Amino acid sequence: MNPLKQFSIPFTGLKLGVHHFDYQIDNSFFDAFDYSLIKSGDLKVNVELEKQETMLLLNFKIVGTVNLICDKCLSNFPLPLSINERQIVKFAGDELESDDEEIISLNRKEAEIDISKPLYEMINVNVPFIKHCEQAGISCDEEMITRLEQLSIANQKNEEKTADPRWEALNKLKNN
């Protein structure tokens, strides 16, 4: 069964006006996307769909946490997210492309809209490029930070200088 099938909203049978849809995003949602940067999370999604005669207005409210790996200490941490976004869906004849990122174009013959890809993009865009535990209000794993500092190149260079006396003569030439 496709875990993204639940994110299709059939709008043809809906009356004009505002309609609400609630979704739960879990690990199976992120697993459905190949090479996903986010592997797990727990998010609640509220979609307010306003159906008009010529277009649909979608207001997304996404609240919850995604589990990330800290780029500094490599530990897992939950990052809280609170996202409010808007998408406009317009109905077009033949030209389905739009330059505006906020506008989705659908063919008039379409009966439903799949919101899984816009949801995935909204969540990924709100994840910071460089992820640190501090962003979630947690301190990094001190044991790992200490170990990484011990293995750093600067420490290895200091050890190399004292470790092999044969290179001292060459270092003197290099420094002159």
Secondary structure, DSSP 8 states (H G I E B T S, - for coil): --TTGGGEEE-TT--SEEEEEEEEE-HHHHHTSTT-S--EEEEEEEEEEEE-SSEEEEEEEEEEEEEEE-TTT--EEEEEEEEEEEEEEEEESS----S-TTEEEEETT--EEE-HHHHHHHHHHTS-SS--GGGGT----HHHHHHHHHTSHHHHHHHHHHH-GGGHHHHHHHH-
